[in-house]
Amino acid sequence: VILIAGLAGCGGSSGNNDVAQTPVLDALSVSGGQTPLYPPFDPTDGRYAIVAQETPASAEQMTARAATEPLVLNASAADGLLISVLGELISSDTDVPLDGVEPGEVIDILVENKQGASSRYEIQFLPADFPVLTTTVLEEGASPGLVYFSFSGPGKQYVAIVDNHGVPVFYRGEEQRVTDFKLHPNGQRSYAVRTGENNQCDRAQTEQVILGPDFEEIRRVTTVDLTHTDPHDFLILDDESYIAMAYDCNVRDATAYGGEPEQVVEDSVIQEVNPSGQVVFEWNSWEKMGIDDQIRPHPTDYAHINSIWEDFDRNLIVSARSSSQVAKIDRVSGEVLWRLGGKSNQFTFVDDPFSHLCGQHTASRLDSGNI
């Protein structure tokens, strides 16, 4: 299911900026859904949502629901104003059955006055398996920006962009688990989705789905010639190259680390792939962040890179959870420039009784220069 909604112009007037002259609804409600209309109606808010009822399991349940829980809209406005629902005029304060509306559609409502000024409202009719979202605190001063979510649970998995009331401006469903939905600096968006397959180390395979500015799917990409593509993190660069990561399954001689001559390990690998699909940079943890560099030994998944950040100088800052260290990697040579945490830590932890990191996640550089 794909829904695309306009990000501007909802709930505003056309041709008249005088709030006193702008026609608005006095009330709006929809019954028959799994949830009531949310957020609670406010004449100045133009966007709402309602989650559809769950699909009945039997014909008897279908009949009973049809008889008792139809989808019904009621809208009212001051005398002299015209109300249209899905392009059809309706009477004020009258129940209007929405028999033909299917989950995934947008219910469009227009209120107009005789001078031609109007306000538009829209209701996202969400599928029954879409998560029910509730805003519990929304105070003055909250950012007006949108929030990116990845929802994984029973049934369909969703990525969604929602406003501060939890009303989606975009959502898309997948059959497999989804993670890491985000906006990249070049205006594209991406999320990771499982393929349903595992590699030799029984690690779930994923692919990165890249969406364009209008939410259209551009392509799906993976690492190149590795046994795995990981969903933890993914970067799209300005030239549409991408940086992906993997827990690549390999047999290594680990005797130097007290292991076996033929030990199965998961190397953390970082790849930069250009728009033509060629690998232009590859970094492997085996030589640079080995098994012996751990505070809490994990002989198989010994590095476990779980985030990548392109620093100001285009070198990479990574978080290695199993090695309990954040490290900076030279983008050309692959050398580790510095290590924060781990056995090879190069920094002093001030007023920290433990004197090191442990199992950290998602290291990033702030605009201030702090990490």
VEXLOSE-80467 format. One line per 10 residues: number of its first residue (from 1); their letters; for each residue x, y, z of C-alpha. Coordinates in Angstrom, 3 decimals, decimal comma. Layout:
NUM = A = X/Y/Z | ...
END
This chain:
1 = VILIAGLAGC = 0,000/0,000/0,000 | 1,394/3,382/-0,937 | -0,111/6,688/0,137 | 1,221/10,048/-0,928 | -0,289/13,187/0,589 | 0,471/16,853/-0,009 | 2,702/18,400/2,622 | 1,248/21,891/2,306 | -2,033/23,620/1,738 | -4,189/21,395/3,948
11 = GGSSGNNDVA = -6,763/23,223/6,016 | -5,990/26,617/4,513 | -8,176/28,973/2,529 | -7,939/29,681/-1,176 | -8,129/33,279/-2,276 | -8,728/34,764/1,192 | -6,167/35,151/3,973 | -8,546/36,738/6,480 | -9,098/34,040/9,113 | -12,458/35,586/10,019
21 = QTPVLDALSV = -13,653/35,056/6,410 | -12,253/31,573/5,944 | -15,027/28,959/5,896 | -14,365/26,044/8,224 | -16,203/23,027/9,505 | -17,746/23,263/12,939 | -17,522/19,507/13,551 | -16,226/16,369/11,839 | -16,418/12,734/12,893 | -16,124/9,280/11,337
31 = SGGQTPLYPP = -17,440/6,121/12,965 | -17,028/2,472/12,038 | -13,252/2,290/12,170 | -10,934/0,501/14,529 | -10,153/3,912/16,013 | -12,063/7,157/16,227 | -10,941/10,023/14,043 | -7,576/11,307/15,235 | -6,429/13,837/16,255 | -9,624/15,204/17,867
41 = FDPTDGRYAI = -11,242/17,603/15,440 | -10,017/21,198/15,385 | -11,323/23,510/12,614 | -7,795/24,817/12,019 | -6,259/21,355/11,476 | -6,621/19,966/7,974 | -5,291/16,397/8,323 | -6,763/13,402/10,149 | -6,649/9,622/10,116 | -8,758/6,607/10,997
51 = VAQETPASAE = -7,668/2,958/11,071 | -9,943/0,444/9,329 | -11,612/-2,402/11,161 | -9,803/-5,728/11,118 | -10,930/-8,095/8,367 | -13,585/-10,486/9,733 | -12,472/-14,118/9,937 | -15,770/-15,571/8,746 | -18,773/-14,766/6,549 | -20,928/-14,514/9,664
61 = QMTARAATEP = -18,609/-11,926/11,185 | -18,544/-10,039/7,883 | -22,337/-9,886/7,831 | -22,552/-8,817/11,461 | -20,003/-6,057/11,011 | -21,663/-4,773/7,842 | -24,913/-4,485/9,744 | -23,555/-2,763/12,821 | -20,303/-0,971/11,923 | -20,439/0,793/8,558
71 = LVLNASAADG = -17,993/3,617/7,907 | -20,048/6,797/8,405 | -18,965/10,428/8,188 | -20,692/13,400/9,735 | -19,617/16,991/9,005 | -21,311/20,232/9,965 | -20,759/23,878/9,126 | -22,528/27,219/9,506 | -25,611/27,988/7,441 | -24,842/29,010/3,865
81 = LLISVLGELI = -21,647/27,012/3,571 | -21,363/24,129/1,107 | -19,784/20,818/2,184 | -18,475/18,288/-0,339 | -17,154/14,806/0,477 | -15,191/13,091/-2,291 | -16,606/15,648/-4,727 | -20,255/15,107/-3,742 | -22,321/17,731/-1,943 | -23,717/16,619/1,419
91 = SSDTDVPLDG = -26,036/18,182/3,966 | -24,613/19,630/7,159 | -24,825/17,441/10,262 | -26,027/14,406/8,335 | -24,638/10,867/8,516 | -23,048/9,945/5,188 | -22,155/6,254/4,560 | -18,759/5,774/2,916 | -19,491/2,370/1,426 | -17,116/2,648/-1,526
101 = VEPGEVIDIL = -14,082/3,896/0,359 | -11,296/1,326/0,776 | -8,358/1,356/3,214 | -5,466/3,212/1,661 | -7,661/5,923/0,158 | -7,929/9,560/1,221 | -11,329/10,986/2,164 | -11,347/14,542/0,825 | -13,690/17,163/2,339 | -14,190/20,693/1,017
111 = VENKQGASSR = -16,130/23,515/2,699 | -16,881/26,660/0,624 | -18,678/29,963/0,981 | -20,516/31,966/-1,671 | -17,491/34,200/-2,238 | -15,434/31,216/-3,407 | -13,193/30,928/-0,354 | -12,670/27,375/0,851 | -10,939/25,085/3,304 | -9,926/21,525/2,607
121 = YEIQFLPADF = -9,718/18,647/5,050 | -8,396/15,146/4,418 | -8,769/11,893/6,279 | -6,274/9,085/5,709 | -8,238/5,805/5,798 | -5,465/3,520/7,029 | -5,317/-0,268/6,630 | -6,439/-2,397/9,572 | -2,889/-3,605/10,268 | -1,415/-0,100/10,366
131 = PVLTTTVLEE = -0,181/0,766/13,889 | -2,508/2,919/15,973 | -0,551/6,078/16,848 | -1,381/8,358/19,761 | 0,178/11,737/20,534 | 0,152/12,145/24,319 | 2,099/15,421/24,604 | 2,217/18,185/22,018 | 3,095/21,548/23,491 | 3,900/24,919/21,998
141 = GASPGLVYFS = 7,464/24,962/20,762 | 7,469/21,427/19,354 | 9,247/21,165/16,012 | 6,817/21,233/13,071 | 8,962/18,709/11,193 | 7,944/15,210/10,185 | 8,924/11,977/11,935 | 10,226/8,840/10,200 | 9,128/5,463/11,585 | 9,824/1,813/10,823
151 = FSGPGKQYVA = 7,090/-0,404/12,267 | 7,799/-4,119/12,641 | 5,406/-6,513/14,314 | 2,710/-9,095/13,603 | 1,251/-8,778/10,109 | 2,504/-6,301/7,524 | 5,581/-4,189/8,234 | 5,393/-0,451/7,540 | 7,640/2,521/6,962 | 5,870/5,819/7,510
161 = IVDNHGVPVF = 6,380/9,566/7,696 | 3,941/11,163/10,122 | 3,162/14,626/11,410 | 3,076/15,612/15,081 | -0,412/14,132/15,450 | 0,669/10,761/14,082 | -1,176/11,257/10,780 | 0,874/9,816/7,885 | 1,911/11,904/4,916 | 3,398/8,731/3,437
171 = YRGEEQRVTD = 3,407/5,051/4,279 | 4,362/1,838/2,587 | 3,903/-1,775/3,593 | 6,283/-4,719/3,199 | 5,819/-8,401/4,010 | 9,258/-8,681/5,676 | 10,794/-6,764/8,585 | 11,730/-3,138/7,864 | 14,242/-0,870/9,624 | 16,310/2,312/9,249
181 = FKLHPNGQRS = 13,873/4,510/7,304 | 15,423/7,938/6,780 | 15,955/11,006/4,596 | 19,399/11,482/3,038 | 21,059/14,858/2,284 | 20,509/14,408/-1,477 | 16,714/14,275/-0,974 | 16,344/10,535/-1,445 | 14,969/8,245/1,235 | 15,836/4,673/2,065
191 = YAVRTGENNQ = 14,858/1,795/4,295 | 16,121/-1,739/4,824 | 13,862/-4,750/4,272 | 14,588/-8,417/4,842 | 14,579/-10,701/1,819 | 13,461/-13,808/3,704 | 16,815/-15,535/3,200 | 19,780/-16,115/5,540 | 23,500/-16,407/4,805 | 25,816/-19,236/5,893
201 = CDRAQTEQVI = 26,089/-17,785/9,411 | 22,279/-17,744/9,639 | 22,281/-13,944/9,474 | 19,101/-12,509/7,936 | 19,674/-11,006/4,501 | 18,380/-7,521/3,712 | 18,323/-5,108/0,809 | 18,194/-1,327/0,846 | 15,172/0,237/-0,849 | 15,876/3,709/-2,284
211 = LGPDFEEIRR = 12,967/6,114/-2,816 | 13,007/9,293/-4,896 | 11,714/12,757/-3,923 | 8,134/11,741/-4,766 | 8,428/8,493/-2,780 | 8,757/6,412/-5,929 | 10,969/3,341/-5,640 | 14,160/3,929/-7,626 | 16,060/0,729/-6,950 | 17,014/-1,925/-4,403
221 = VTTVDLTHTD = 20,701/-2,396/-3,649 | 22,955/-4,686/-1,625 | 26,632/-5,090/-0,905 | 28,677/-6,528/-3,779 | 30,124/-10,072/-3,712 | 29,642/-10,494/0,047 | 27,572/-13,082/1,899 | 25,418/-10,489/3,641 | 23,894/-6,999/3,574 | 23,038/-5,502/6,963
231 = PHDFLILDDE = 20,161/-3,153/7,923 | 21,866/-1,231/10,725 | 22,958/1,736/8,636 | 23,172/2,940/5,043 | 24,409/6,193/3,492 | 23,537/7,704/0,099 | 26,142/10,211/-1,072 | 25,615/13,322/-3,206 | 26,649/11,553/-6,425 | 24,243/8,661/-5,611
241 = SYIAMAYDCN = 27,077/6,362/-4,606 | 26,170/4,491/-1,445 | 27,912/3,110/1,622 | 26,544/-0,204/2,884 | 27,656/-2,652/5,533 | 27,665/-6,406/6,082 | 28,347/-9,125/8,619 | 30,233/-11,246/6,111 | 30,533/-14,945/6,993 | 34,098/-16,314/6,626
251 = VRDATAYGGE = 36,345/-19,110/7,858 | 39,463/-17,619/9,480 | 42,590/-18,878/11,198 | 42,000/-17,535/14,697 | 44,874/-19,317/16,453 | 46,694/-16,012/16,946 | 43,720/-14,922/19,033 | 43,383/-18,164/20,982 | 40,790/-19,520/18,566 | 40,597/-22,393/16,105
261 = PEQVVEDSVI = 42,606/-22,836/12,862 | 39,336/-22,871/10,926 | 36,952/-20,706/12,882 | 33,744/-19,337/11,425 | 33,542/-15,601/12,065 | 31,465/-12,638/10,918 | 33,697/-9,887/9,599 | 32,220/-6,412/9,698 | 32,628/-5,025/6,191 | 31,980/-1,495/4,909
271 = QEVNPSGQVV = 31,620/-0,924/1,163 | 31,328/2,196/-0,933 | 29,670/1,415/-4,264 | 29,497/3,930/-7,122 | 26,403/4,515/-9,296 | 27,716/1,954/-11,816 | 27,733/-0,771/-9,160 | 31,517/-0,885/-8,743 | 33,115/-1,159/-5,298 | 35,424/1,841/-4,877
281 = FEWNSWEKMG = 36,245/1,339/-1,184 | 36,049/-1,707/1,065 | 37,060/-2,041/4,696 | 37,180/-5,323/6,637 | 37,422/-5,527/10,417 | 39,588/-8,692/10,471 | 42,889/-6,862/10,012 | 41,907/-3,574/11,670 | 39,676/-4,520/14,633 | 40,423/-8,131/15,498
291 = IDDQIRPHPT = 39,139/-10,607/18,036 | 41,826/-9,603/20,562 | 40,568/-6,012/20,689 | 37,483/-6,806/22,787 | 36,708/-6,045/26,419 | 33,964/-8,663/26,515 | 35,039/-11,496/24,168 | 32,643/-12,488/21,403 | 34,681/-14,839/19,208 | 32,259/-15,012/16,269
301 = DYAHINSIWE = 30,726/-11,543/15,813 | 33,874/-9,886/17,141 | 33,445/-6,329/15,789 | 29,705/-5,859/15,081 | 29,750/-2,469/13,343 | 26,315/-0,944/13,955 | 26,617/2,580/12,539 | 28,552/4,547/9,921 | 28,935/8,325/9,806 | 30,640/10,403/7,110
311 = DFDRNLIVSA = 32,720/12,949/9,022 | 33,492/16,544/8,018 | 36,675/15,381/6,240 | 34,783/12,524/4,472 | 36,484/9,868/6,579 | 34,194/7,458/8,404 | 33,226/7,250/12,069 | 31,956/3,800/13,019 | 30,518/2,228/16,137 | 31,731/-1,322/16,827
321 = RSSSQVAKID = 29,501/-2,748/19,515 | 31,279/-6,054/20,182 | 34,648/-4,245/20,371 | 33,084/-1,559/22,598 | 34,775/1,165/20,612 | 34,010/4,080/18,316 | 36,677/4,443/15,645 | 37,539/6,766/12,782 | 38,584/5,098/9,523 | 40,610/6,706/6,752
331 = RVSGEVLWRL = 38,440/6,683/3,611 | 41,455/6,013/1,342 | 43,885/3,763/3,212 | 41,422/2,027/5,514 | 43,684/2,698/8,503 | 42,092/3,385/11,885 | 42,898/7,015/12,720 | 41,745/6,865/16,339 | 39,864/4,579/18,739 | 37,559/5,673/21,527
341 = GGKSNQFTFV = 37,025/2,693/23,843 | 38,021/-0,935/23,467 | 41,338/-2,438/24,533 | 43,206/-0,046/22,223 | 41,464/3,067/23,545 | 43,411/6,311/22,939 | 41,336/8,670/25,076 | 40,878/9,427/28,783 | 37,410/8,950/30,246 | 37,082/11,672/32,878
351 = DDPFSHLCGQ = 35,155/10,893/36,088 | 33,995/7,525/34,701 | 34,336/4,643/37,197 | 34,405/2,133/34,315 | 36,927/4,055/32,160 | 35,611/2,683/28,892 | 32,577/2,197/26,666 | 30,555/-0,999/26,588 | 28,212/-2,109/23,806 | 27,514/1,390/22,429
361 = HTASRLDSGN = 25,359/2,106/19,362 | 24,976/4,795/16,669 | 27,933/7,167/16,895 | 27,508/10,473/15,034 | 29,262/13,812/14,724 | 27,164/16,834/15,703 | 27,356/20,163/13,901 | 29,124/21,511/16,997 | 31,958/19,048/16,441 | 31,017/16,890/19,406
371 = I = 30,500/13,151/18,955
END
